[in-house]
Amino acid sequence: MSNDLGEVIIERTRNGPYLKVSAIHVATGKEVSAMGSVHGPTAVERVAVAKLRRALGLAS
């Protein structure tokens, strides 16, 4: 992940045609998730990381 975030754990859970990606910031324990198509896992991961950045006040 991006250096300014520090350590981030990414968890992917498939439910039929959907993919839930959770992003957990290790230092704070803050967790966010995003849902999307199982056919676009990197896009769903990017959304989850962007949501985490906003939740931590790091959005630019």
One Martini backbone bead per residue (centre of mass of N, CA, C, O) as a GRO file, in nm:
protein
   60
    1MET     BB    1   0.103   0.031   0.002
    2SER     BB    2   0.101   0.336   0.088
    3ASN     BB    3   0.333   0.504   0.277
    4ASP     BB    4   0.131   0.713   0.429
    5LEU     BB    5  -0.036   0.470   0.574
    6GLY     BB    6   0.115   0.221   0.609
    7GLU     BB    7  -0.019  -0.046   0.749
    8VAL     BB    8  -0.225  -0.275   0.547
    9ILE     BB    9  -0.512  -0.471   0.554
   10ILE     BB   10  -0.636  -0.713   0.321
   11GLU     BB   11  -0.978  -0.827   0.264
   12ARG     BB   12  -1.134  -1.102   0.094
   13THR     BB   13  -1.491  -1.155   0.003
   14ARG     BB   14  -1.693  -1.399  -0.132
   15ASN     BB   15  -2.039  -1.350  -0.286
   16GLY     BB   16  -2.055  -1.472  -0.551
   17PRO     BB   17  -2.058  -1.186  -0.760
   18TYR     BB   18  -1.927  -1.071  -0.499
   19LEU     BB   19  -1.700  -0.825  -0.343
   20LYS     BB   20  -1.533  -0.792  -0.035
   21VAL     BB   21  -1.336  -0.514   0.085
   22SER     BB   22  -1.103  -0.487   0.343
   23ALA     BB   23  -0.954  -0.210   0.530
   24ILE     BB   24  -0.677  -0.211   0.764
   25HIS     BB   25  -0.540  -0.009   1.006
   26VAL     BB   26  -0.301  -0.096   1.220
   27ALA     BB   27  -0.246   0.156   1.408
   28THR     BB   28  -0.582   0.213   1.458
   29GLY     BB   29  -0.814  -0.006   1.349
   30LYS     BB   30  -0.930   0.098   1.102
   31GLU     BB   31  -1.237   0.017   0.913
   32VAL     BB   32  -1.313  -0.067   0.573
   33SER     BB   33  -1.552  -0.103   0.295
   34ALA     BB   34  -1.611  -0.279  -0.024
   35MET     BB   35  -1.824  -0.323  -0.308
   36GLY     BB   36  -1.823  -0.569  -0.586
   37SER     BB   37  -1.702  -0.718  -0.843
   38VAL     BB   38  -1.532  -1.015  -0.899
   39HIS     BB   39  -1.405  -0.894  -1.184
   40GLY     BB   40  -1.285  -0.626  -0.992
   41PRO     BB   41  -1.063  -0.637  -0.749
   42THR     BB   42  -0.881  -0.381  -0.783
   43ALA     BB   43  -1.109  -0.171  -0.775
   44VAL     BB   44  -1.216  -0.241  -0.493
   45GLU     BB   45  -0.949  -0.189  -0.347
   46ARG     BB   46  -0.920   0.110  -0.421
   47VAL     BB   47  -1.177   0.200  -0.276
   48ALA     BB   48  -1.101   0.106   0.009
   49VAL     BB   49  -0.843   0.281   0.033
   50ALA     BB   50  -0.982   0.552  -0.014
   51LYS     BB   51  -1.169   0.530   0.232
   52LEU     BB   52  -0.941   0.513   0.439
   53ARG     BB   53  -0.811   0.783   0.380
   54ARG     BB   54  -1.063   0.947   0.458
   55ALA     BB   55  -1.095   0.834   0.751
   56LEU     BB   56  -0.788   0.950   0.820
   57GLY     BB   57  -0.741   1.234   0.663
   58LEU     BB   58  -0.566   1.175   0.363
   59ALA     BB   59  -0.710   1.317   0.158
   60SER     BB   60  -0.655   1.502  -0.165
   0.00000   0.00000   0.00000
